[in-house]
Amino acid sequence: MSLTSQPGKTVQGAMIQLFPGSGITGIANAIPNIVQFDINPDELTRAFTPWKVETENDTPAPGAGVQPITVPQKFSGLKIILDPYAAKNSAIPINFLSVEARLSALRKMIEPSQGLLGDLIASVSDLLNIEQDYSPPEIAPVLLWLGTRLILPVQIETFSVTEHQHDLLYYPTRATVTMDLKVMTPDQFRCANSTVAEIAIAAYEYTKVQQDLSAIVSAADISPLWRVIAPI
């Protein structure tokens, strides 16, 4: 799936990381990690794994006839091009910081985290050899936001960065990030008693409601079928 920045023909997209649990400070987890994009989805590939009855020696296995509630789905080869002009009206005045800042934010989405401020405090403490209380970090869920049609909780399975151009300080001025994303389903959040889990479930169910409504619209449009059954 390739998402490219094309002036005049773009939509809003973002990846939003929400931090559950308790970090070093209460504020540390209150700030989400957000990377926003102006994108033009020329191609959008989503892979679904259909349900099938598992068999042993051509005989259905015990419990194999129970259909799962959800169908696994993935986004393969999600490619995002970062350039200085990909984020319009950016508060970052320097172009190379615009690219580097978004690369750093995306990298944090695959790392255990104590929140944006919590990680910064921990890193500075390590640098200055300041003793600190240890709290185990955790992977925070990420919401993939592609316009109003697709808002889904995802887990980043693969992540690669290609830096194309650099300035004199070797900061990238243009880069491509390629990811494989696994869609997380509500059952993966049911045992998590947190606002973050509730938001992830709501995002998944919001997208599913849109798909169910679209299926009804398709079923309502039976005029092509009538032309086949009773041609005029």
Disulfide bonds with the S-S distance in Angstrom:
none
